[in-house]
């Protein structure tokens, strides 16, 4: 598994790529652009960190990714299937 290019661009090295589970590949899938996650890192594929503002964009993209992942983590159904009230 390769390193997450987005996190690495933000100084967080050694964290594995989420591959097909990455928020950005899920967005690409929803947009039906004809690109599969097997084509590599979505951030690299679309050259999102290129240019003089790449670092600022990397920070923003990472913050979006973390917020979406946090929301998704809290929305996971109860794995036991009981969904007991609190």
DSSP file (Angstrom, degrees, kcal/mol; ACC not computed):
  #  RESIDUE AA STRUCTURE BP1 BP2  ACC     N-H-->O    O-->H-N    N-H-->O    O-->H-N    TCO  KAPPA ALPHA  PHI   PSI    X-CA   Y-CA   Z-CA
    1    1 A X              0   0    0      0, 0.0     2,-0.1     0, 0.0    17,-0.0   0.000 360.0 360.0 360.0 135.0    0.0    0.0    0.0
    2    2 A X        -     0   0    0      1,-0.1    15,-3.4    14,-0.1     2,-0.2  -0.349 360.0 -88.7 -86.6 168.3    1.4    3.4   -0.9
    3    3 A X  B     -A   16   0A   0     13,-0.3     2,-0.6     1,-0.1    13,-0.3  -0.478  44.6-102.5 -75.1 144.0    1.6    6.5    1.2
    4    4 A X     >  -     0   0    0     11,-3.3     4,-2.3     1,-0.2    11,-0.2  -0.576  30.0-157.9 -67.7 115.2   -1.4    9.0    1.2
    5    5 A X  H  > S+     0   0    0     -2,-0.6     4,-2.1     2,-0.2    -1,-0.2   0.844  88.6  53.3 -67.4 -34.7   -0.1   11.8   -1.1
    6    6 A X  H  > S+     0   0    0      2,-0.2     4,-0.9     1,-0.2    -1,-0.2   0.946 111.8  43.4 -66.8 -48.6   -2.5   14.3    0.4
    7    7 A X  H >4>S+     0   0    0      1,-0.2     5,-3.0     2,-0.2     3,-0.6   0.897 112.8  53.6 -64.1 -39.2   -1.5   13.7    4.0
    8    8 A X  H ><5S+     0   0    0     -4,-2.3     3,-1.8     1,-0.2    -1,-0.2   0.894 104.2  55.2 -62.2 -39.4    2.2   13.6    2.9
    9    9 A X  H 3<5S+     0   0    0     -4,-2.1    -1,-0.2     1,-0.3    -2,-0.2   0.746 107.7  50.8 -64.9 -21.9    1.8   17.0    1.2
   10   10 A X  T <<5S-     0   0    0     -4,-0.9    -1,-0.3    -3,-0.6    -2,-0.2   0.281 128.3 -98.6 -98.0   9.3    0.5   18.3    4.6
   11   11 A X  T < 5S+     0   0    0     -3,-1.8     2,-0.9     1,-0.1    -3,-0.2   0.541  88.3 122.6  90.0   7.5    3.5   16.9    6.5
   12   12 A X    > < -     0   0    0     -5,-3.0     3,-0.6    -6,-0.2     2,-0.1  -0.750  43.7-176.9-104.0  84.8    1.9   13.7    7.7
   13   13 A X  T 3   +     0   0    0     -2,-0.9     3,-0.1     1,-0.2    -8,-0.1  -0.460  53.4  31.2 -86.6 153.0    4.2   11.0    6.2
   14   14 A X  T 3  S+     0   0    0      1,-0.3     2,-0.5    -2,-0.1    -1,-0.2   0.460  76.2 132.2  86.7   2.6    3.9    7.3    6.4
   15   15 A X    <   -     0   0    0     -3,-0.6   -11,-3.3   -11,-0.2    -1,-0.3  -0.765  59.4-117.2 -88.7 127.5    0.1    7.1    6.5
   16   16 A X  B     -A    3   0A   0     -2,-0.5   -13,-0.3   -13,-0.3     2,-0.1  -0.249  27.6-102.7 -67.0 151.0   -1.2    4.5    4.0
   17   17 A X        -     0   0    0    -15,-3.4    -1,-0.1     1,-0.1     3,-0.1  -0.430  17.6-138.6 -66.9 141.9   -3.4    5.5    1.1
   18   18 A X    >   -     0   0    0      1,-0.2     3,-2.2    -2,-0.1    -1,-0.1   0.553  35.4-172.0 -78.2  -8.0   -7.1    4.7    1.5
   19   19 A X  G >   +     0   0    0      1,-0.3     3,-2.0     2,-0.2     6,-0.3  -0.242  67.9   2.1  49.9-127.1   -7.2    3.5   -2.1
   20   20 A X  G 3  S+     0   0    0      1,-0.3    -1,-0.3    -3,-0.1    17,-0.1   0.670 131.2  61.6 -63.8 -17.3  -10.7    2.8   -3.3
   21   21 A X  G <  S+     0   0    0     -3,-2.2    -1,-0.3     4,-0.1    -2,-0.2   0.458  76.9 121.6 -86.6  -1.2  -12.1    3.9    0.1
   22   22 A X    <>  -     0   0    0     -3,-2.0     4,-2.1     1,-0.1     3,-0.5  -0.372  69.4-129.6 -65.9 137.7  -10.8    7.4   -0.3
   23   23 A X  H  > S+     0   0    0      1,-0.2     4,-1.9     2,-0.2    -1,-0.1   0.870 107.9  54.9 -52.0 -41.1  -13.4   10.2   -0.1
   24   24 A X  H  > S+     0   0    0      1,-0.2     4,-2.0     2,-0.2    -1,-0.2   0.844 106.1  49.6 -70.5 -33.4  -12.0   11.7   -3.4
   25   25 A X  H  > S+     0   0    0     -3,-0.5     4,-2.6    -6,-0.3    -1,-0.2   0.872 108.7  54.1 -69.7 -35.2  -12.4    8.4   -5.3
   26   26 A X  H  X S+     0   0    0     -4,-2.1     4,-2.0     2,-0.2    -2,-0.2   0.890 108.6  49.2 -64.5 -37.0  -16.0    8.1   -4.1
   27   27 A X  H  X S+     0   0    0     -4,-1.9     4,-1.9     2,-0.2    -2,-0.2   0.935 110.6  49.8 -64.7 -46.0  -16.7   11.6   -5.4
   28   28 A X  H  X>S+     0   0    0     -4,-2.0     5,-1.1     1,-0.2     4,-0.7   0.905 109.7  52.1 -59.4 -41.9  -15.1   10.7   -8.8
   29   29 A X  H ><5S+     0   0    0     -4,-2.6     3,-0.8     1,-0.2    -1,-0.2   0.910 109.1  49.5 -60.8 -42.6  -17.3    7.6   -8.9
   30   30 A X  H 3<5S+     0   0    0     -4,-2.0    -1,-0.2     1,-0.2    -2,-0.2   0.828 109.0  52.3 -66.6 -31.8  -20.4    9.6   -8.2
   31   31 A X  H 3<5S-     0   0    0     -4,-1.9    -1,-0.2    -5,-0.1    -2,-0.2   0.585 101.8-138.8 -79.9  -9.9  -19.5   12.0  -11.0
   32   32 A X  T <<5 +     0   0    0     -3,-0.8    -3,-0.2    -4,-0.7    -2,-0.1   0.935  41.7 160.4  51.2  56.8  -19.1    9.1  -13.4
   33   33 A X      < -     0   0    0     -5,-1.1    -1,-0.1     2,-0.2     3,-0.1   0.406  58.5-111.9 -87.6   1.5  -15.9   10.5  -15.0
   34   34 A X  S    S+     0   0    0      1,-0.3     2,-0.4    -6,-0.2    -5,-0.1   0.729  79.8 122.9  75.9  20.8  -14.9    7.1  -16.4
   35   35 A X        -     0   0    0     -7,-0.2     2,-0.3   -10,-0.1    -1,-0.3  -0.955  47.4-153.5-117.6 133.7  -11.9    6.9  -14.1
   36   36 A X    >   -     0   0    0     -2,-0.4     3,-2.3    -3,-0.1     4,-0.0  -0.745  27.7-116.6-105.5 155.3  -11.4    4.0  -11.6
   37   37 A X  G >  S+     0   0    0      1,-0.3     3,-1.6    -2,-0.3    -1,-0.1   0.729 110.9  74.1 -61.7 -19.4   -9.5    4.1   -8.3
   38   38 A X  G 3  S+     0   0    0      1,-0.3    -1,-0.3   -18,-0.1     3,-0.1   0.624  77.5  78.3 -67.7  -9.6   -7.1    1.5   -9.9
   39   39 A X  G <  S-     0   0    0     -3,-2.3    -1,-0.3     1,-0.3     2,-0.2   0.397 110.8-105.0 -78.2   4.4   -5.8    4.4  -11.9
   40   40 A X  S <  S-     0   0    0     -3,-1.6    -1,-0.3     4,-0.0     2,-0.3  -0.701  70.3  -4.2 109.4-160.6   -3.8    5.6   -8.8
   41   41 A X     >  -     0   0    0     -2,-0.2     4,-3.5     1,-0.1     5,-0.2  -0.522  54.0-143.8 -73.4 129.8   -4.3    8.3   -6.3
   42   42 A X  H  > S+     0   0    0     -2,-0.3     4,-2.3     1,-0.2     6,-0.2   0.892 102.0  53.9 -61.4 -39.5   -7.2   10.7   -7.1
   43   43 A X  H  4>S+     0   0    0      1,-0.2     5,-2.2     2,-0.2     6,-0.5   0.916 116.2  38.3 -62.3 -43.6   -5.2   13.7   -5.8
   44   44 A X  H >45S+     0   0    0      3,-0.2     3,-1.5     2,-0.2    -2,-0.2   0.916 112.2  57.6 -72.0 -43.9   -2.3   12.8   -8.1
   45   45 A X  H 3<5S+     0   0    0     -4,-3.5    -2,-0.2     1,-0.3    -3,-0.2   0.898 114.2  37.3 -55.8 -44.3   -4.5   11.8  -11.0
   46   46 A X  T 3<5S-     0   0    0     -4,-2.3    -1,-0.3    -5,-0.2    -2,-0.2   0.335 106.3-127.6 -92.3   7.7   -6.2   15.1  -11.2
   47   47 A X  T X 5 +     0   0    0     -3,-1.5     3,-1.0     1,-0.1    -3,-0.2   0.875  49.8 159.9  51.0  45.4   -3.0   17.0  -10.3
   48   48 A X  T 3 < +     0   0    0     -5,-2.2    -4,-0.1     1,-0.2    -1,-0.1   0.695  66.5  49.2 -73.2 -19.2   -4.8   18.8   -7.5
   49   49 A X  T 3  S+     0   0    0     -6,-0.5    -1,-0.2     8,-0.1     5,-0.2   0.293  84.8 114.2-105.7  11.1   -1.6   19.8   -5.6
   50   50 A X    <   +     0   0    0     -3,-1.0     3,-0.3     4,-0.1     2,-0.0  -0.411  57.3  30.2 -77.7 156.1    0.3   21.2   -8.6
   51   51 A X  S >  S-     0   0    0      1,-0.2     3,-1.4     2,-0.1     4,-0.2  -0.170 104.6 -53.0  90.8 178.5    1.2   24.9   -8.8
   52   52 A X  T 3  S+     0   0    0      1,-0.3     3,-0.3     2,-0.1     4,-0.2   0.710 132.3  49.2 -69.4 -22.5    2.0   27.7   -6.4
   53   53 A X  T 3> S+     0   0    0     -3,-0.3     4,-2.4     1,-0.2    -1,-0.3   0.255  77.0 109.7-100.7  12.8   -1.1   27.2   -4.3
   54   54 A X  H <> S+     0   0    0     -3,-1.4     4,-2.6     1,-0.2    -1,-0.2   0.862  75.6  51.5 -56.1 -41.6   -0.7   23.4   -3.9
   55   55 A X  H  > S+     0   0    0     -3,-0.3     4,-2.1    -4,-0.2    -1,-0.2   0.919 111.4  46.7 -65.7 -43.8    0.1   23.6   -0.2
   56   56 A X  H  > S+     0   0    0      1,-0.2     4,-2.0     2,-0.2    -2,-0.2   0.914 114.1  48.1 -63.4 -42.5   -2.9   25.7    0.6
   57   57 A X  H  X S+     0   0    0     -4,-2.4     4,-3.2     1,-0.2     5,-0.2   0.890 108.2  55.1 -65.9 -39.3   -5.1   23.4   -1.4
   58   58 A X  H  X S+     0   0    0     -4,-2.6     4,-2.4    -5,-0.2    -1,-0.2   0.924 107.9  49.2 -59.5 -45.1   -3.7   20.3    0.2
   59   59 A X  H  X S+     0   0    0     -4,-2.1     4,-2.0     2,-0.2    -1,-0.2   0.915 114.4  45.1 -60.8 -43.5   -4.5   21.7    3.7
   60   60 A X  H  X S+     0   0    0     -4,-2.0     4,-2.2     2,-0.2    -2,-0.2   0.931 112.7  49.8 -67.7 -45.6   -8.1   22.5    2.6
   61   61 A X  H  X S+     0   0    0     -4,-3.2     4,-2.5     1,-0.2    -2,-0.2   0.885 111.1  50.3 -60.7 -39.1   -8.6   19.1    0.9
   62   62 A X  H  X S+     0   0    0     -4,-2.4     4,-2.6    -5,-0.2    -1,-0.2   0.904 108.8  51.4 -66.5 -40.4   -7.3   17.3    3.9
   63   63 A X  H  X S+     0   0    0     -4,-2.0     4,-2.0     2,-0.2    -2,-0.2   0.895 111.5  47.9 -64.1 -38.4   -9.7   19.2    6.2
   64   64 A X  H  X S+     0   0    0     -4,-2.2     4,-2.6     2,-0.2     5,-0.2   0.939 111.7  50.2 -64.7 -46.9  -12.6   18.3    3.9
   65   65 A X  H  X S+     0   0    0     -4,-2.5     4,-2.6     1,-0.2    -2,-0.2   0.916 111.5  48.0 -57.2 -46.4  -11.5   14.6    3.9
   66   66 A X  H  X S+     0   0    0     -4,-2.6     4,-2.3     1,-0.2    -1,-0.2   0.883 112.0  49.1 -65.8 -38.9  -11.3   14.5    7.7
   67   67 A X  H  X S+     0   0    0     -4,-2.0     4,-2.4     2,-0.2    -2,-0.2   0.920 113.1  46.9 -66.5 -42.9  -14.7   16.1    8.2
   68   68 A X  H  X S+     0   0    0     -4,-2.6     4,-2.6     2,-0.2    -2,-0.2   0.923 113.9  47.8 -64.8 -43.7  -16.3   13.7    5.7
   69   69 A X  H  X S+     0   0    0     -4,-2.6     4,-2.4    -5,-0.2    -1,-0.2   0.892 111.4  50.9 -64.3 -39.3  -14.7   10.7    7.3
   70   70 A X  H  X S+     0   0    0     -4,-2.3     4,-1.6     2,-0.2    -2,-0.2   0.917 112.0  46.8 -63.9 -43.7  -15.7   11.9   10.8
   71   71 A X  H  X S+     0   0    0     -4,-2.4     4,-1.0     1,-0.2    -2,-0.2   0.913 112.9  49.5 -63.8 -43.2  -19.3   12.4    9.7
   72   72 A X  H  < S+     0   0    0     -4,-2.6     4,-0.5     1,-0.2     3,-0.4   0.882 107.4  54.9 -65.0 -38.5  -19.3    8.9    8.0
   73   73 A X  H >< S+     0   0    0     -4,-2.4     3,-0.7     1,-0.2    -1,-0.2   0.878 109.8  46.7 -62.0 -37.7  -17.8    7.3   11.1
   74   74 A X  H 3< S+     0   0    0     -4,-1.6    -1,-0.2     1,-0.2    -2,-0.2   0.672 109.2  55.3 -78.7 -16.5  -20.6    8.7   13.2
   75   75 A X  T 3< S+     0   0    0     -4,-1.0    -1,-0.2    -3,-0.4    -2,-0.2   0.442  77.0 123.3 -95.3  -1.1  -23.3    7.6   10.7
   76   76 A X    <   -     0   0    0     -3,-0.7     3,-0.1    -4,-0.5    -3,-0.0  -0.369  65.6-117.6 -62.1 134.9  -22.2    3.9   10.7
   77   77 A X        -     0   0    0      1,-0.1     2,-0.3    -2,-0.1    -1,-0.1  -0.332  39.9 -84.5 -69.6 157.5  -25.1    1.6   11.6
   78   78 A X    >   -     0   0    0      1,-0.2     3,-1.7     2,-0.1    -1,-0.1  -0.481  36.1-143.9 -61.3 119.1  -24.8   -0.5   14.7
   79   79 A X  T 3  S+     0   0    0     -2,-0.3    -1,-0.2     1,-0.3    -2,-0.1   0.748  98.5  60.0 -63.2 -22.2  -22.9   -3.6   13.6
   80   80 A X  T 3  S-     0   0    0      1,-0.1    -1,-0.3     0, 0.0    -2,-0.1   0.697 104.0-132.7 -76.8 -17.3  -25.0   -5.9   15.9
   81   81 A X  S <  S+     0   0    0     -3,-1.7    -2,-0.1     3,-0.0    -1,-0.1   0.529  79.5 106.2  80.2   5.5  -28.1   -4.8   14.0
   82   82 A X        -     0   0    0      2,-0.1    -3,-0.1     0, 0.0    -1,-0.0   0.797  56.3-164.7 -89.0 -28.7  -30.0   -4.1   17.2
   83   83 A X        -     0   0    0      1,-0.1     2,-0.1    -5,-0.1    -6,-0.0   0.890  18.9-167.0  43.7  49.7  -29.9   -0.3   17.1
   84   84 A X        -     0   0    0      1,-0.1    -1,-0.1     2,-0.1    -2,-0.1  -0.409  22.3-108.5 -67.3 139.6  -30.8   -0.2   20.8
   85   85 A X              0   0    0      1,-0.1    -1,-0.1    -2,-0.1    -2,-0.0  -0.334 360.0 360.0 -67.0 152.8  -31.9    3.3   22.1
   86   86 A X              0   0    0     -2,-0.0    -1,-0.1     0, 0.0    -2,-0.1   0.448 360.0 360.0 -78.1 360.0  -29.5    5.1   24.5
